[in-house]
Amino acid sequence: MLAALKWLLVLWKVGRDQRMRRVMSGVQQLSWQQRASLVSGLARDPRLPWRVRLVPLLVAAYVASPLDLIPDFVPVLGRLDDLAAIGMAFRFAQRSMPPGLIEEHMRRVTAGAPQ
């Protein structure tokens, strides 16, 4: 139960971070094609550390895995560990990316520049 509270705290911190809010509001205004271009451009950028590229794959494997810290059939807490893993991945990526990298790629996508 203490771990679940810690994960809720991580999700809360991610939601309160101004940089993350600004980026997420910008991403919400993009079309699906632009979002795919943004993710593709970020994944191919050599300035992005390899561990940041690996984390989304690990989180996707954890969320898809039938083995969870808290089983999914538990009413509310069952999905909490999945949400917490996603929140921690966002937080890790946010701290590990060079400053301005996401914003630079957002400008490129919104301007329609090729990758």
SULLIN-V45254 format. One record per residue. BURIAL is b if it has 24 or more other C-alpha atoms within 12 Angstrom, else e. Layout:
BEGIN
BURIAL ; BURIAL
END
This chain:
BEGIN
e ; e ; e ; e ; e ; e ; b ; b ; e ; b ; b ; e ; e ; b ; e ; e ; e ; e ; e ; b ; e ; e ; b ; e ; e ; e ; b ; e ; e ; e ; e ; e ; e ; b ; b ; e ; b ; b ; b ; e ; b ; b ; b ; e ; e ; e ; e ; b ; e ; e ; e ; b ; b ; e ; b ; b ; e ; e ; b ; e ; e ; e ; b ; e ; e ; e ; e ; e ; e ; b ; e ; e ; e ; e ; e ; e ; e ; e ; b ; b ; b ; b ; b ; b ; b ; b ; b ; b ; b ; b ; b ; b ; b ; b ; e ; e ; b ; e ; e ; e ; b ; b ; b ; e ; b ; b ; e ; e ; b ; e ; e ; e ; e ; e ; e
END
